[in-house]
Amino acid sequence: MRDLRTALGWSQSRLATELCEVAGRDTVNREMISRWEHGRRCP
C-alpha cells in the first residue's frame, strides 16, 4: 500500500480522504493508514 501511495505522491491523509470518498463513509483516517502500512492492522 505504501509503495502505491508514494508512487502517486499522496500523503497518508490524502489516501484516507480518497478512500472515504469512494466508500461514501468517513471511516478511515491517517492513523489507520499508518497501522495498515506497518502491519499492525489489516484493512
N, CA, C and O atoms as a Maestro MAE file, in Angstrom:
{
 s_m_m2io_version
 :::
 2.0.0
}

f_m_ct {
 s_m_title
 :::
 protein
 m_atom[172] {
  # First column is atom index #
  i_m_mmod_type
  r_m_x_coord
  r_m_y_coord
  r_m_z_coord
  i_m_residue_number
  s_m_chain_name
  s_m_pdb_residue_name
  s_m_pdb_atom_name
  i_m_atomic_number
  :::
  1 25 0.823 -1.172 0.000 1 A "MET " " N  " 7
  2 3 0.000 0.000 0.000 1 A "MET " " CA " 6
  3 2 0.879 1.252 0.000 1 A "MET " " C  " 6
  4 15 0.622 2.204 -0.737 1 A "MET " " O  " 8
  5 25 1.901 1.236 0.822 2 A "ARG " " N  " 7
  6 3 2.764 2.419 0.916 2 A "ARG " " CA " 6
  7 2 3.449 2.712 -0.416 2 A "ARG " " C  " 6
  8 15 3.548 3.869 -0.825 2 A "ARG " " O  " 8
  9 25 3.921 1.663 -1.092 3 A "ASP " " N  " 7
  10 3 4.599 1.874 -2.369 3 A "ASP " " CA " 6
  11 2 3.677 2.532 -3.387 3 A "ASP " " C  " 6
  12 15 4.085 3.461 -4.084 3 A "ASP " " O  " 8
  13 25 2.450 2.063 -3.478 4 A "LEU " " N  " 7
  14 3 1.493 2.655 -4.410 4 A "LEU " " CA " 6
  15 2 1.162 4.087 -4.012 4 A "LEU " " C  " 6
  16 15 1.107 4.977 -4.860 4 A "LEU " " O  " 8
  17 25 0.942 4.303 -2.728 5 A "ARG " " N  " 7
  18 3 0.619 5.647 -2.241 5 A "ARG " " CA " 6
  19 2 1.738 6.628 -2.561 5 A "ARG " " C  " 6
  20 15 1.483 7.728 -3.050 5 A "ARG " " O  " 8
  21 25 2.969 6.232 -2.287 6 A "THR " " N  " 7
  22 3 4.090 7.143 -2.545 6 A "THR " " CA " 6
  23 2 4.334 7.321 -4.039 6 A "THR " " C  " 6
  24 15 4.760 8.392 -4.471 6 A "THR " " O  " 8
  25 25 4.069 6.283 -4.833 7 A "ALA " " N  " 7
  26 3 4.201 6.416 -6.288 7 A "ALA " " CA " 6
  27 2 3.224 7.455 -6.827 7 A "ALA " " C  " 6
  28 15 3.518 8.154 -7.796 7 A "ALA " " O  " 8
  29 25 2.065 7.549 -6.193 8 A "LEU " " N  " 7
  30 3 1.073 8.550 -6.585 8 A "LEU " " CA " 6
  31 2 1.400 9.927 -6.026 8 A "LEU " " C  " 6
  32 15 0.804 10.928 -6.425 8 A "LEU " " O  " 8
  33 25 2.355 9.969 -5.095 9 A "GLY " " N  " 7
  34 3 2.707 11.235 -4.460 9 A "GLY " " CA " 6
  35 2 1.697 11.670 -3.416 9 A "GLY " " C  " 6
  36 15 1.588 12.855 -3.100 9 A "GLY " " O  " 8
  37 25 0.955 10.706 -2.878 10 A "TRP " " N  " 7
  38 3 -0.086 11.006 -1.899 10 A "TRP " " CA " 6
  39 2 0.441 10.839 -0.485 10 A "TRP " " C  " 6
  40 15 1.278 9.977 -0.216 10 A "TRP " " O  " 8
  41 25 -0.053 11.667 0.404 11 A "SER " " N  " 7
  42 3 0.218 11.507 1.834 11 A "SER " " CA " 6
  43 2 -0.750 10.464 2.395 11 A "SER " " C  " 6
  44 15 -1.699 10.056 1.726 11 A "SER " " O  " 8
  45 25 -0.495 10.047 3.620 12 A "GLN " " N  " 7
  46 3 -1.432 9.130 4.275 12 A "GLN " " CA " 6
  47 2 -2.794 9.795 4.442 12 A "GLN " " C  " 6
  48 15 -3.826 9.137 4.308 12 A "GLN " " O  " 8
  49 25 -2.802 11.071 4.728 13 A "SER " " N  " 7
  50 3 -4.070 11.803 4.878 13 A "SER " " CA " 6
  51 2 -4.837 11.836 3.572 13 A "SER " " C  " 6
  52 15 -6.056 11.665 3.559 13 A "SER " " O  " 8
  53 25 -4.133 12.055 2.477 14 A "ARG " " N  " 7
  54 3 -4.791 12.095 1.166 14 A "ARG " " CA " 6
  55 2 -5.396 10.737 0.833 14 A "ARG " " C  " 6
  56 15 -6.528 10.665 0.353 14 A "ARG " " O  " 8
  57 25 -4.654 9.660 1.082 15 A "LEU " " N  " 7
  58 3 -5.181 8.326 0.817 15 A "LEU " " CA " 6
  59 2 -6.425 8.068 1.655 15 A "LEU " " C  " 6
  60 15 -7.408 7.521 1.157 15 A "LEU " " O  " 8
  61 25 -6.387 8.457 2.915 16 A "ALA " " N  " 7
  62 3 -7.551 8.278 3.786 16 A "ALA " " CA " 6
  63 2 -8.753 9.039 3.240 16 A "ALA " " C  " 6
  64 15 -9.865 8.512 3.220 16 A "ALA " " O  " 8
  65 25 -8.536 10.261 2.802 17 A "THR " " N  " 7
  66 3 -9.616 11.074 2.239 17 A "THR " " CA " 6
  67 2 -10.190 10.423 0.990 17 A "THR " " C  " 6
  68 15 -11.408 10.343 0.831 17 A "THR " " O  " 8
  69 25 -9.322 9.960 0.108 18 A "GLU " " N  " 7
  70 3 -9.778 9.317 -1.132 18 A "GLU " " CA " 6
  71 2 -10.579 8.052 -0.829 18 A "GLU " " C  " 6
  72 15 -11.617 7.815 -1.448 18 A "GLU " " O  " 8
  73 25 -10.111 7.244 0.111 19 A "LEU " " N  " 7
  74 3 -10.839 6.023 0.468 19 A "LEU " " CA " 6
  75 2 -12.210 6.342 1.051 19 A "LEU " " C  " 6
  76 15 -13.186 5.651 0.758 19 A "LEU " " O  " 8
  77 25 -12.288 7.373 1.866 20 A "CYS " " N  " 7
  78 3 -13.573 7.776 2.445 20 A "CYS " " CA " 6
  79 2 -14.536 8.237 1.360 20 A "CYS " " C  " 6
  80 15 -15.726 7.925 1.411 20 A "CYS " " O  " 8
  81 25 -14.033 8.974 0.386 21 A "GLU " " N  " 7
  82 3 -14.895 9.449 -0.698 21 A "GLU " " CA " 6
  83 2 -15.432 8.287 -1.516 21 A "GLU " " C  " 6
  84 15 -16.615 8.260 -1.856 21 A "GLU " " O  " 8
  85 25 -14.572 7.324 -1.833 22 A "VAL " " N  " 7
  86 3 -15.000 6.167 -2.620 22 A "VAL " " CA " 6
  87 2 -16.025 5.339 -1.849 22 A "VAL " " C  " 6
  88 15 -17.013 4.875 -2.417 22 A "VAL " " O  " 8
  89 25 -15.785 5.161 -0.558 23 A "ALA " " N  " 7
  90 3 -16.677 4.348 0.269 23 A "ALA " " CA " 6
  91 2 -17.964 5.083 0.643 23 A "ALA " " C  " 6
  92 15 -18.957 4.463 1.021 23 A "ALA " " O  " 8
  93 25 -17.934 6.412 0.532 24 A "GLY " " N  " 7
  94 3 -19.103 7.184 0.932 24 A "GLY " " CA " 6
  95 2 -19.279 7.237 2.437 24 A "GLY " " C  " 6
  96 15 -20.372 7.503 2.938 24 A "GLY " " O  " 8
  97 25 -18.185 6.981 3.159 25 A "ARG " " N  " 7
  98 3 -18.213 6.983 4.621 25 A "ARG " " CA " 6
  99 2 -16.934 7.622 5.138 25 A "ARG " " C  " 6
  100 15 -15.889 7.571 4.489 25 A "ARG " " O  " 8
  101 25 -17.032 8.219 6.305 26 A "ASP " " N  " 7
  102 3 -15.872 8.841 6.940 26 A "ASP " " CA " 6
  103 2 -15.321 7.887 7.995 26 A "ASP " " C  " 6
  104 15 -15.432 8.140 9.195 26 A "ASP " " O  " 8
  105 25 -14.721 6.775 7.527 27 A "THR " " N  " 7
  106 3 -14.302 5.734 8.460 27 A "THR " " CA " 6
  107 2 -12.798 5.476 8.469 27 A "THR " " C  " 6
  108 15 -12.318 4.678 9.274 27 A "THR " " O  " 8
  109 25 -12.048 6.136 7.591 28 A "VAL " " N  " 7
  110 3 -10.605 5.908 7.506 28 A "VAL " " CA " 6
  111 2 -9.888 7.216 7.793 28 A "VAL " " C  " 6
  112 15 -10.285 8.270 7.295 28 A "VAL " " O  " 8
  113 25 -8.830 7.149 8.597 29 A "ASN " " N  " 7
  114 3 -8.037 8.348 8.858 29 A "ASN " " CA " 6
  115 2 -6.554 8.028 8.679 29 A "ASN " " C  " 6
  116 15 -6.192 6.883 8.406 29 A "ASN " " O  " 8
  117 25 -5.711 9.023 8.829 30 A "ARG " " N  " 7
  118 3 -4.279 8.863 8.621 30 A "ARG " " CA " 6
  119 2 -3.685 7.810 9.546 30 A "ARG " " C  " 6
  120 15 -2.818 7.036 9.139 30 A "ARG " " O  " 8
  121 25 -4.148 7.783 10.783 31 A "GLU " " N  " 7
  122 3 -3.633 6.814 11.741 31 A "GLU " " CA " 6
  123 2 -3.924 5.379 11.305 31 A "GLU " " C  " 6
  124 15 -3.090 4.493 11.485 31 A "GLU " " O  " 8
  125 25 -5.097 5.152 10.735 32 A "MET " " N  " 7
  126 3 -5.445 3.815 10.256 32 A "MET " " CA " 6
  127 2 -4.547 3.410 9.093 32 A "MET " " C  " 6
  128 15 -4.094 2.268 9.025 32 A "MET " " O  " 8
  129 25 -4.290 4.336 8.188 33 A "ILE " " N  " 7
  130 3 -3.403 4.049 7.059 33 A "ILE " " CA " 6
  131 2 -2.025 3.659 7.583 33 A "ILE " " C  " 6
  132 15 -1.425 2.700 7.096 33 A "ILE " " O  " 8
  133 25 -1.522 4.388 8.563 34 A "SER " " N  " 7
  134 3 -0.216 4.087 9.154 34 A "SER " " CA " 6
  135 2 -0.201 2.686 9.756 34 A "SER " " C  " 6
  136 15 0.761 1.941 9.564 34 A "SER " " O  " 8
  137 25 -1.241 2.327 10.470 35 A "ARG " " N  " 7
  138 3 -1.318 0.987 11.072 35 A "ARG " " CA " 6
  139 2 -1.317 -0.098 9.998 35 A "ARG " " C  " 6
  140 15 -0.661 -1.127 10.155 35 A "ARG " " O  " 8
  141 25 -2.052 0.130 8.907 36 A "TRP " " N  " 7
  142 3 -2.083 -0.834 7.811 36 A "TRP " " CA " 6
  143 2 -0.696 -0.979 7.197 36 A "TRP " " C  " 6
  144 15 -0.229 -2.092 6.956 36 A "TRP " " O  " 8
  145 25 -0.041 0.148 6.946 37 A "GLU " " N  " 7
  146 3 1.262 0.114 6.292 37 A "GLU " " CA " 6
  147 2 2.335 -0.537 7.163 37 A "GLU " " C  " 6
  148 15 3.281 -1.123 6.638 37 A "GLU " " O  " 8
  149 25 2.202 -0.442 8.462 38 A "HIS " " N  " 7
  150 3 3.183 -1.031 9.371 38 A "HIS " " CA " 6
  151 2 2.791 -2.434 9.844 38 A "HIS " " C  " 6
  152 15 3.474 -3.019 10.685 38 A "HIS " " O  " 8
  153 25 1.698 -2.970 9.309 39 A "GLY " " N  " 7
  154 3 1.285 -4.325 9.629 39 A "GLY " " CA " 6
  155 2 0.660 -4.498 10.995 39 A "GLY " " C  " 6
  156 15 0.554 -5.619 11.492 39 A "GLY " " O  " 8
  157 25 0.245 -3.402 11.610 40 A "ARG " " N  " 7
  158 3 -0.376 -3.503 12.938 40 A "ARG " " CA " 6
  159 2 -1.869 -3.792 12.849 40 A "ARG " " C  " 6
  160 15 -2.479 -4.237 13.821 40 A "ARG " " O  " 8
  161 25 -2.442 -3.544 11.705 41 A "ARG " " N  " 7
  162 3 -3.861 -3.822 11.443 41 A "ARG " " CA " 6
  163 2 -3.996 -4.239 9.983 41 A "ARG " " C  " 6
  164 15 -3.155 -3.907 9.148 41 A "ARG " " O  " 8
  165 25 -5.059 -4.965 9.693 42 A "CYS " " N  " 7
  166 3 -5.378 -5.328 8.313 42 A "CYS " " CA " 6
  167 2 -6.559 -4.489 7.852 42 A "CYS " " C  " 6
  168 15 -7.501 -4.264 8.612 42 A "CYS " " O  " 8
  169 25 -6.510 -4.028 6.612 43 A "PRO " " N  " 7
  170 3 -7.640 -3.221 6.097 43 A "PRO " " CA " 6
  171 2 -8.919 -4.034 6.005 43 A "PRO " " C  " 6
  172 15 -9.955 -3.511 5.594 43 A "PRO " " O  " 8
  :::
 }
 m_bond[171] {
  # First column is bond index #
  i_m_from
  i_m_to
  i_m_order
  :::
  1 1 2 1
  2 2 3 1
  3 3 4 2
  4 3 5 1
  5 5 6 1
  6 6 7 1
  7 7 8 2
  8 7 9 1
  9 9 10 1
  10 10 11 1
  11 11 12 2
  12 11 13 1
  13 13 14 1
  14 14 15 1
  15 15 16 2
  16 15 17 1
  17 17 18 1
  18 18 19 1
  19 19 20 2
  20 19 21 1
  21 21 22 1
  22 22 23 1
  23 23 24 2
  24 23 25 1
  25 25 26 1
  26 26 27 1
  27 27 28 2
  28 27 29 1
  29 29 30 1
  30 30 31 1
  31 31 32 2
  32 31 33 1
  33 33 34 1
  34 34 35 1
  35 35 36 2
  36 35 37 1
  37 37 38 1
  38 38 39 1
  39 39 40 2
  40 39 41 1
  41 41 42 1
  42 42 43 1
  43 43 44 2
  44 43 45 1
  45 45 46 1
  46 46 47 1
  47 47 48 2
  48 47 49 1
  49 49 50 1
  50 50 51 1
  51 51 52 2
  52 51 53 1
  53 53 54 1
  54 54 55 1
  55 55 56 2
  56 55 57 1
  57 57 58 1
  58 58 59 1
  59 59 60 2
  60 59 61 1
  61 61 62 1
  62 62 63 1
  63 63 64 2
  64 63 65 1
  65 65 66 1
  66 66 67 1
  67 67 68 2
  68 67 69 1
  69 69 70 1
  70 70 71 1
  71 71 72 2
  72 71 73 1
  73 73 74 1
  74 74 75 1
  75 75 76 2
  76 75 77 1
  77 77 78 1
  78 78 79 1
  79 79 80 2
  80 79 81 1
  81 81 82 1
  82 82 83 1
  83 83 84 2
  84 83 85 1
  85 85 86 1
  86 86 87 1
  87 87 88 2
  88 87 89 1
  89 89 90 1
  90 90 91 1
  91 91 92 2
  92 91 93 1
  93 93 94 1
  94 94 95 1
  95 95 96 2
  96 95 97 1
  97 97 98 1
  98 98 99 1
  99 99 100 2
  100 99 101 1
  101 101 102 1
  102 102 103 1
  103 103 104 2
  104 103 105 1
  105 105 106 1
  106 106 107 1
  107 107 108 2
  108 107 109 1
  109 109 110 1
  110 110 111 1
  111 111 112 2
  112 111 113 1
  113 113 114 1
  114 114 115 1
  115 115 116 2
  116 115 117 1
  117 117 118 1
  118 118 119 1
  119 119 120 2
  120 119 121 1
  121 121 122 1
  122 122 123 1
  123 123 124 2
  124 123 125 1
  125 125 126 1
  126 126 127 1
  127 127 128 2
  128 127 129 1
  129 129 130 1
  130 130 131 1
  131 131 132 2
  132 131 133 1
  133 133 134 1
  134 134 135 1
  135 135 136 2
  136 135 137 1
  137 137 138 1
  138 138 139 1
  139 139 140 2
  140 139 141 1
  141 141 142 1
  142 142 143 1
  143 143 144 2
  144 143 145 1
  145 145 146 1
  146 146 147 1
  147 147 148 2
  148 147 149 1
  149 149 150 1
  150 150 151 1
  151 151 152 2
  152 151 153 1
  153 153 154 1
  154 154 155 1
  155 155 156 2
  156 155 157 1
  157 157 158 1
  158 158 159 1
  159 159 160 2
  160 159 161 1
  161 161 162 1
  162 162 163 1
  163 163 164 2
  164 163 165 1
  165 165 166 1
  166 166 167 1
  167 167 168 2
  168 167 169 1
  169 169 170 1
  170 170 171 1
  171 171 172 2
  :::
 }
}
